[in-house]
Amino acid sequence: MIELIIGLCAGTLCTISFIPQIIKICRQKHARDLSLATFCILTGGILLWLVYGFIIGSIPIIVTNTIMALLSLMIVTLKLKYK
Protein backbone atom coordinates (compact mmCIF):
# COMPACT_ATOMS: atom_id res chain seq x y z
CA MET A 1 0.00 0.00 0.00
CA ILE A 2 2.85 2.41 0.79
CA GLU A 3 4.24 1.77 -2.72
CA LEU A 4 0.93 2.88 -4.22
CA ILE A 5 0.86 6.07 -2.14
CA ILE A 6 4.48 6.94 -2.94
CA GLY A 7 3.91 6.19 -6.62
CA LEU A 8 0.81 8.36 -6.78
CA CYS A 9 2.52 11.23 -4.92
CA ALA A 10 5.60 11.08 -7.16
CA GLY A 11 3.46 10.89 -10.28
CA THR A 12 1.27 13.77 -9.14
CA LEU A 13 4.27 16.04 -8.55
CA CYS A 14 5.77 15.18 -11.95
CA THR A 15 2.42 15.65 -13.64
CA ILE A 16 1.56 19.03 -12.15
CA SER A 17 5.01 20.33 -13.12
CA PHE A 18 3.68 20.74 -16.67
CA ILE A 19 0.84 23.06 -15.65
CA PRO A 20 2.89 26.24 -14.98
CA GLN A 21 4.50 25.91 -18.42
CA ILE A 22 1.13 25.53 -20.12
CA ILE A 23 -0.23 28.55 -18.26
CA LYS A 24 2.83 30.61 -19.22
CA ILE A 25 2.52 29.68 -22.90
CA CYS A 26 -1.20 30.54 -22.93
CA ARG A 27 -0.65 33.90 -21.22
CA GLN A 28 2.31 34.96 -23.35
CA LYS A 29 0.95 33.52 -26.60
CA HIS A 30 4.37 32.17 -27.56
CA ALA A 31 6.56 29.19 -26.89
CA ARG A 32 9.71 30.19 -28.73
CA ASP A 33 11.95 29.35 -25.76
CA LEU A 34 10.84 25.72 -25.72
CA SER A 35 12.49 23.01 -27.78
CA LEU A 36 9.96 21.17 -29.92
CA ALA A 37 12.36 18.23 -30.25
CA THR A 38 12.70 17.96 -26.46
CA PHE A 39 8.95 17.84 -25.91
CA CYS A 40 8.42 15.36 -28.77
CA ILE A 41 11.06 13.05 -27.30
CA LEU A 42 9.61 13.53 -23.80
CA THR A 43 6.11 12.71 -25.08
CA GLY A 44 7.45 9.53 -26.69
CA GLY A 45 9.08 8.51 -23.41
CA ILE A 46 5.89 9.21 -21.48
CA LEU A 47 3.89 7.08 -23.91
CA LEU A 48 6.36 4.22 -23.45
CA TRP A 49 6.02 4.55 -19.66
CA LEU A 50 2.26 4.34 -20.15
CA VAL A 51 2.61 1.12 -22.15
CA TYR A 52 4.95 -0.23 -19.47
CA GLY A 53 2.38 0.67 -16.81
CA PHE A 54 -0.26 -1.37 -18.63
CA ILE A 55 2.13 -4.29 -19.05
CA ILE A 56 2.92 -4.47 -15.33
CA GLY A 57 -0.54 -3.35 -14.21
CA SER A 58 0.65 -0.35 -12.20
CA ILE A 59 -2.16 2.11 -11.48
CA PRO A 60 0.19 4.99 -10.48
CA ILE A 61 2.16 4.65 -13.70
CA ILE A 62 -0.96 4.35 -15.85
CA VAL A 63 -2.83 7.27 -14.29
CA THR A 64 0.02 9.74 -14.03
CA ASN A 65 1.49 8.98 -17.45
CA THR A 66 -1.90 9.26 -19.13
CA ILE A 67 -2.29 12.76 -17.71
CA MET A 68 1.36 13.63 -18.41
CA ALA A 69 0.97 12.50 -22.02
CA LEU A 70 -2.05 14.76 -22.46
CA LEU A 71 -0.25 17.72 -20.90
CA SER A 72 2.91 17.11 -22.91
CA LEU A 73 0.88 16.84 -26.11
CA MET A 74 -0.80 20.10 -25.16
CA ILE A 75 2.60 21.79 -24.90
CA VAL A 76 3.64 20.38 -28.29
CA THR A 77 0.35 21.60 -29.78
CA LEU A 78 0.81 25.07 -28.29
CA LYS A 79 4.40 25.17 -29.50
CA LEU A 80 3.21 24.44 -33.04
CA LYS A 81 0.30 26.87 -32.75
CA TYR A 82 2.48 29.80 -31.66
CA LYS A 83 5.38 28.93 -33.98
Secondary structure as UniProt FT lines:
FT   HELIX           2..16
FT   HELIX           18..28
FT   TURN            32..33
FT   HELIX           36..56
FT   HELIX           59..81
//
